Amino acid sequence: MSEICVCGKEFEKKNQLVGHEATCKEARFAKREAEVQEVRSKRIPLGTPQLKMTAHTPPGKVGHWINGDPGRLEQAQKGGWDFVRDPNAKTGDTPENTNTDLGSNVSMVVDKQTGKRAYWMVIDEELYAEDQKAKEAELKKIEDTITNPKPAEGQYIPKSKSSFGYNDIK
Ligand SMILES: [Zn+2]
C-alpha cells in the first residue's frame, strides 16, 4: 500500500489513485485548496500586507489608505481628509474590526504583529488636485535647485553648469 488519497482510501497503484481522485470529493476539494493557496502565496509576498486597492469612495472624492501612525490621521483630517464609515461594520465582532472609537470607519490591519491599521480616507477632488499641484510645485522647486544650483559665495561654477542652464553651451 503506497498510494493514499486524502479521504483515507488506499491503492496499490498510482493510476488507481489518480482514477479515484478524479471522482473523490475530498481529493478534489484538497486540490482546489492547494491551488488557491498557491495563487495566494504568489500574489502576496511574505510580510507585505496586500492592501485592498479600493474601498467605497463617494462621488466627487478621491480615496487613499492612510497609515494609522501617531498623529498621521489627525494631520490628514486637518488637511481635509475624512474617514469613511463602513455601513457593514459591527464594532468588535471580528479581529479585523476591533471595537475602538475608529471601529466603524473603513480600515484594515496592515501590520499583524503590531495591529497597526490603515484607514480609508477620502478628500474632495478639488482639494486633492490643489494638493497635487502644491506637491508638484514643491518638487519642481527641488529639481530647479538640483539642476541650477546657486553658487555658494566665491564658488567657481563652470560655464556649462552655470545658473543660466544648459542653453548657453555653444
Ligand atoms: Zn478519496
Residues whose N, C-alpha, C, O or C-beta is under 5 A from the ligand:
A	BS01	ZN	C5 V6 C7 C24 A27
